[in-house]
Each structure stands twice: as structure tokens, then as C-alpha cells.
Amino acid sequence: MMLVIVLENTTPRLRGRLTLWLLEIRAGVYVGEYSVKVRDMIWKNVETEFNDGNIQGSAIMIWSARNEIGFDFKVLGENRRIPREMDGIKLISFMPETKVEE
């Protein structure tokens, strides 16, 4: 099962840890092919790093799935793109930038 993880503004520790299982094809972009069990183990490692509170960035994991769009995904951290589920299909809402008042 194809697996892609994209990290933004994370620690070198997490980036290095992911290279144990996945190929880093670009900075912060990791690719591999694993079973559901291994995929869940890898994501649990990402969640643990985020739960430690040292990461201000975000992460998304995408994998091939047998559904109408052919893939599924999970996200962690803050990002302007927010996943929403509509009629059983995950879509992305794009939040407007917050302006700082002077």
C-alpha cells in the first residue's frame, strides 16, 4: 500500500526517524509502501513527536485506499487547509489568512 508523509516545520529528530522506514524524496516528503499495521506504527511515531509539544508545524499522511477517490489521509498540527468530510468523501477547506491588526 503506497504511503506518503509530508512534514512542515518539524524537528530534525522526527525527520531522521522517518528515514528509518521511508525514502525522503524531497525535504519533508517521505514515500514508502507498507501494510496497514506498519503504516499505523509509523503514524503513531509522528503523533508521539507532536504530542511531546516540541513541534509547531504540521504533518499529513496519505495512503492508497479502496474508496471513490482512491486514497485517504490524516493530518496533525495547524495548517490553513482543514479536512472536512462531506457525503463520505474527505475534502479540504482553505481557511483565510488572519490579519494582524495594528
N, C-alpha and C positions, 0 to 999 in steps of 0.2 A: 504494500500500500504506500503510494507516494506521500511524502511528508515534507512540508516546507515551514520553517520558522523564521520570522523576521523580528529582529530586535532593534529598538531605538533608544539611545541614551541609557545603556545598561553598563554594568560593571565588566571589566576585563575578566574577572573571575567567572561570571556566567558565560561570557563569550568563549572562554577557554574550555569550560566544562562541556558546552555543546559540541565542541570539536572532537570530543571523545566518541560521539555517536554519529555525527552528521558532517557533511562536507560544507565548508564555508566558501560559497562560490563568489560572493561579494561581501563587503564589510557588513556584518549583521544579518546576512541572508544564508540560511543553513538548509541543506537538502539531504534527504535520505529516503530509504524505503524500508519500513519496518511493520511488524504486526501491531495490532491494537494494543496488546499488552506492553510492548516496548514503547510505543508512542505515548501511552498514558504515563509510563515511568519517566520518560524524558520531560513531559509537560509538568509532572509533579516536581521535578528538579527546578524548572523555571519558576513555578509557583512558590517554592520554598525560598528562592533568592528574592522574589518580590515581597514575600511576607516578612523577611528579615528587616525590611524598611530601608535598605540601603539604595534602592533603585527608584529614580524619579521618572524613568522612561516608560516604554510600553513594549509589549510583545504580542505577536499574533502567530498562531499555528494553523496551518491549512493542510488538509489531507483529502485524498480522493475518497469519495463515498458513493454509495449506490442510492442516490436521490435525484431529483429532477435537474439540479444544476451540476451534479457530478462531483461536488466537493462539499466539505463542511469546515468550520473554523471556530476557534476560541480566541479570546483576547484577554489581555491583562494590562493594567495601568491606564493612565489617562491619555486620551487621544481625541482629536476633533471628529474622528469617524467613529460613530456609535452603532453597534449592530442592533438591528430590530428584526423581529420575526413577524411576517405578515402572511397569512394563509399557509402556514407551514414552511415558508421559504425565508431564509435569512437575507436581509437586505442591509444596506449601510445608510445611516443618516449622517449628514455632514453638518456639524454644529458651526454656527457663525463665530468668527473671532471675537473675543471680548475686548472692548476698547478700554484703555485706561483713561479715566477722567482726570483732568488737570486741576 
